[in-house]
Each structure stands twice: as C-alpha cells, then as structure tokens.
Amino acid sequence: MTQVESRFAGGGAEAGARLRTLADLVSDGGVLVLSGAGLSTESGIPDYRGETGRRRRAEPMTYQTFTGSAAARRRYWARSHLGWRHIAAARPNDGHRAVAELARRGLVTGIITQNVDGLQQAAGADGVVELHGALDRVVCLVCGDRTPRARLDERLRAANPGWDARAAAPGTVNPDGDAVLADADVEAFRVVDCERCGGVLKPDVIFFGENVPPGRVRDCFALTEAAGALLVLGSSLTVLSGYRFVRHAAGHGVQVAIVNRGATRGDEHARVTLDAPLGATLRALLAELDARG
C-alpha cells in the first residue's frame, strides 16, 4: 500500500485501486463535476436521502403546496427564516476546497451543483451552474424581481419583533433551510410581500415539483457532452434532475466516476465508484495527483 493509500479513509487494496482509477480520469482534465447535498454534509448541512436525511422528520416543500396556500407559505417562511441562519453560517469543507483546487489546476473545467447553499463558490470555484438556484436570493412570482436574501431577512425581523421561535429539535433543518417549528411559532409569524409590486415572494430555488428552466438544462447537457469525464460528488442521483446528466454522459461516451456515501442510481453507468466520505476522498485524490508529479 502506498503512503497516499494509507492516508485514504476508505483504506484497503480495493479502495486504493479505485482511488488510482479516479486519479487517472481526473488527471486527463476536462472534468465536469456534478455535486449534490452529500458534498455539504461535512459543513453541517443535512441531505435529504443520506444518513442525516433519514434522521429528520421534515418533508421538503413542494412548488404546488407553496403557490397554492397562504398558510403553507407562512409555514415555509417562518421555518426558513430560522433555518436560513444555519445555512448562512455554514462554511466550505475539505470537499468544496478540493474541487476548487482541481479547478485552479485546470483539471475541472465545469461545475454543476444541485446544492443551493453557495458553498462551492465560497470555496473559490468560478462559473458554477446552480441547477436548482440559490438560497441567498429571493424572487417575486408576480414581477420576477430578484433581491438578496439578506434584505428579506431584515424585513422579516422588522415584521416579527420579539419572535423568538426555536427549531423543534436539534438538527431538524433541511438542505433548503427549512427548519422544524412548533405550530404556535408558525401561527405567530408574519410574512412580507414584494417591495416592488406586492406580489408573493419565493426563495430563488427549484422546489420539488417545479421544473428547472429549460435553458439551464440545455447548458448542462452541452457541458456534459464537451466533458472528458463526469465526476459525481455526494448525490444519490435518485431524482431525474441530476441523473439525466449521468445518462447523457454515458450515452455520449463520457466516462463517469461517482463518489458518494452509499449506492446511487447511476452506479451502472460509472467506470469507478467510491463509497466513502467526500472530504477524505477528495483530499486523498489531491495527494495522489501530487504524488504523480
């Protein structure tokens, strides 16, 4: 076992061989990264379907529920007003920093993220395609005006003086910042509307049941076709939103590598898979590349 392999959290000869195969793919350059919630769990942001997801009770908000019910919007904004503090306080982890370093070296030439937390950009990566939008923006469903989430946070604090709700249980915060609250805290919360037209405000993210803008999808397909390899990081690929790019890559002869905790829907299309922690694996990948000179 090499020195690099001995530092790899996965350990063992098979894990070392898989790491070397991953390094072979990445060292050729032209890598397109597709990242999911699993890349951000080491920053304290839970995922929907991994270990942290299974421990939570909250179900994600759907677009149909949000747009169809004023009570649902109040519930969402009350919970999100609290949960946003958790998301905003998160910092990039080793996995985010490793992806940014691979991009700095010219090996990663594109990043598509399914995450809405902005941590990949905070780690220093440029040109990130936010497939599902970003929590740090708010959009009006009537006039389309987009404003910073920080501004909405100020307005909600002003509209709810003394509102001191707390999450119902530790760790009950979704990847979209939706925290579990007691019903009484939700009922006491006041929602604000668009400052420009008085319309309904929504976080600038794609809710479950909502479609990703077609132009954004086309851009991602084009990135996939042009890639030398597709590297999936921290996504179970359960939903079509991300899985379609793995299928597209395989259909165009683009090799696929997957690093995730647990099996994924795209494993059959991958040249190599690693079931291992993201941060440790990506640190080991950088070390392996360094060892090769």
N, C-alpha and C positions, 0 to 999 in steps of 0.2 A: 504494500500500500504506500502510495506517495505521501509526502508531507501535506500536500493540499488535500488529498482524500481523507487523511486522518483528522483534519480540521472540519470536514464536512459533516453537518449534523446528521445526515442520513446514514453515514457510516457504511462499512461493508464493501465487498468487491463489486457487487451488482450496482450499488448506488454510485460507486466511483466510476464504473463504466458508463453509466447513464450520464453522469456529470461530464465526462470527456466527450460523449456524443453531443451533448448540448453545447459544449465549448466549440466543437468542430463546426456546428451550424452557425453559431454566433460569430465566430472568427472570420467567416466568409463575408460578413457585413450584409447590408441591405435588409436588416431585420425590422419587421413590423411587430410592435408589442400590442397585444390586446389584454388590458388589465381589468380585473374585477374586484369585488369587495374584499376578497381574501388578501389582496395586497395591502389593504389598510387596517386589517385587524390588529397588527402589531403596533399601530398608532392609537389603539383603544377604540376604534370604530367597529362595531359589530357587523357581521354579514347576515344575509337572510337565510342561507341554507347550510352553512357550516356549523361548527360546534357552538359558536356564540348565537347563531340563529336559532338553533334547537332549544337553547336555554331561555329564550324570550317568548312572551305571550302575544305581543303586539302584531297585528296583521298590517301590511302596508296599505296606505290609502290608494284607492283607485280613482282614475280620472272621472268615471261616471258618478261615483259617490260624491266626489268633491264638487263637481259642477252642478249636481242635481239637488243639493241640500245645503241650506244656510247653516243648519245645525252641524252638519258634517264639517263645513268649513271652519266654524267656530272651534269645534273639537280639534281639527288639524292644526289651526294656527295657535291655539293655546298650548298644545303639546309641542309643536315645532318651536314656539317662542322659547320654551325651556330647553328643548333638545339642541337648538342651534348653538347654544353656549358651549355645549360639549363638542360639537363638530368644529366650531370656530377655534377652540382651544387646542385641537389636535395638531400634531407636528409630524413631518415626514419621518419615516422609519428607514432602516437599512435597505429595504427593498426598493423604496422610492429613490433613494440616493444612488443605488446601484444602477437602476435604469437610466437615471440622469447621467451617470458616469459613462455608461455604454454609449449613450447618445453623444456625449462630449468627445468620445474616442472615434466617432463616426461609424460605429457598428450598428447602432439603432438609428434608422432613418425616418421612422414614423411611430407614433403612439396613438392608439385608440383606447380611451378609457371608458368603462361602463360606470365608473365612480363619479359622484357629484361633490366630492369633498375638496377638490383643488389641491390635494397634497402632492400629486406628481409635478405640477407646475411649481409649487412651493419648494420642491427639492431641486429645482433648477432646469427642468426639462422645458423645451420650447416646442411650439407647434403641436400641442396636444389637442386631438379631436375629442371633445366631450360628447360622447354618443348620447348620453342621457341628460345633458345640460349641467348646470352648476347651482349649488345651493346658495352661493353668495350673490345671486341675482334674483330679482322678482319681476314678473311680467303681468301686465294688466290684460285680462281676457277680452276686454272691450276695445281699447285703443291700441294695444300692443306695446305701450310704453314700458321700457325696461329700466329698473332702478336698482341701486345697490341694496343688498340685504341689510347692511348696517343702518341705512336710512329707515327701513321698515322697523328694525329693532328699536330705534329711537322713538318712533311714532307709537309703537305698541307699549313701550314702557310709559310714555306720557298718557296714553289712553287707559292704562291699568295701574294707577298709583297704589302702592301697598299690596299689589298682587304677589303673594309670596308662596305660590304653589311649589311643590317639590315632586320629583318623579316618584311614582307609587312604590317602586322597588329599585334597588341599585342595579345598574346595568341595563335597565329597560329602555334603551334608546336604539331606534332603527338606524340603518345606514343613511336614511334621508333626513335624520334629525328629529324624527317623530318620537317623542317620549311618552311613556305611560303616565297618566294623571288620574287623580280621583275625580269622580263625576262632579262634585261640588266645585272643584277648582276650575273645571271646564265651563260650568254654567256661569261662573262669575267673570269670565274673560270677555273683553270687548274687542271686536275685530275692527280694523280700519280699512278703508277703500282707497282706490287710486287717487292720488292728489291731483292728477291731471283731468280726469273725466268722471271720477266717482265710481268706476267700474270695479269688478271683482278682481282681487289680486291672487296670484298663484306663484309658488316658487318656480323659477325658470328651469324646471326639471321635467323629465318624462315620467309621469305616473304609470303605474300598472294599468293596462287597458288603454293606454294612449300610444299613438304611433310616433316613431322617430321621424322627423322631417325627411321626405324622400331625397332631397338634395344631399343631406348629410350622409344618408345611406349610400348613395351613388359614389360620393367621395371616398367612403371607406372601402367600397368594393374596388375602386380604382387603386387605392393604396395597397390592397391585398394582392391584386394582380401584378403590381410592379415590384412586390417584395421578393427578396431572396429566400426569406423564411418568415413564418408567423410564429411568434412566441407568446403563448397564452399564460398569463400570470394571475393566479388566485381567482379563477372563475370556474364554476361547475358547468357552465355552458348549458344550464337547464332550459333557459328561455331562448327563443329563436333570435332575439336581438343580437346576441354575441355569437351563438352557434352558427349562424348563416355565414359568417366570415371564415370560420374553420372549414365548412363545407366548400365554400368558394375557393379557398386556398387549395384544398385537396383536388378540386376539380380542374385547377389551372396548373397543377404540378408544383405548387409551392409547398415546401416541406414544413411540417407543423411540429412544434415542441410545446409541451404543457407542463407547467409546474403548479401544483395545487395540493391542498390537503384533502385527500380522498379522490375517488374516481370521478371522471367527468363524462359528459355526453359525447365529447369529441375524441375520446381516447382512441377509438378505432381508426381515426384519421392521422394519428400522430406517429412520427418516426421515433420519438422518445417521450416518455412521461416520467415525471418525478413526483412522488407523493411525499412531500417534505415541507418544512417551514420555509416561507418565501425569503425572509431576510437572510437566514443562514445559507440557503441555497445560492442566492444571488451573490452574497459575499464570496462563497466558495467558487462561483463561476468567475468572478473577477480575479481571484487568486490563481485559478487555473490558467486564465489568459495571461496573467503576469508571468507565471512560471514558464510559459512558452516563449516569452520574449516578444 
